[in-house]
Amino acid sequence: MDIILYTIIFLIGIFFGSFYTLAIYRIPKRQDIIKKRSYCPNCNHALGTLDLIPVFSYLFLGAKCRYCKQKIKPRYFIIEILSGFVFVALAYLMDISVYNLSIQNVVPYIFFSLYITFIFIMSGIDKENRKIEKSVNMFAIIVSLAYIIYLWILENANIYRYVIYIVCYILILLLDTITLRKCAKNKYVNGILIIIIVMAIFTGEYVTINTIILTLLAISIYLLLQKIRMKRNKSKKTDKILSKDITIGYYLGISNIIFLLFVLTCSKFLIL
Ligand SMILES: [Zn+2]
């Protein structure tokens, strides 16, 4: 029976993934993400229902636009599949099963799906544009506050643990609006700080600290590879590794999902 449930969750996951690719493409361009019909970014042809089925359209159309034959980036396909996989993995690790569906496990799962939505869109936009979108962060703040209220009222969680995060939110948002408005660099840093607080609320301090360590490791490897490439090419253009090219949000997002799934897997199988 669970196979059917997980298949449905996987399909929901790839539809969400399809929405992520759209949001990653449109939000930085300030385009509507809900009403506007999907179109091919190359020939601007509006896409039909058959072109919009996640994963399957990509496979049946042979990774090409039906109208202009422009190649579709594998990124779309990868994000859709990955999101389906993460949705199923989370459901499995959070003990979602047809036999024990209840508010106590379904509501947290829905909150985590929204959290994953935030991580995917934030990471994708950062990777493409090296930018942390404020609207995406505001979405995460609202979801995390709703999650805190849920934990407080229905799960009788210790609210004091979360008060400090709420205070941090307020401080960073104040800093962002009052003093640092004009400086793009500070804006990026503020965005990263918000992301770290959202992570701490949803995945806990232990996962968050390890996420940061994993991110630093990933960035070091990236810098090292850049240096090796620089030496090989000896081109002057890449003489300086620009710190403004490092997509911290993207690395944080990937590290966080990997470490979260790792910790959930450990706790599920080591306790049993
Ligand atoms: Zn096209």
Residues whose N, C-alpha, C, O or C-beta is under 5 A from the ligand:
A	BS01	ZN	C40 N42 C43 C65 Y67 C68 Q70
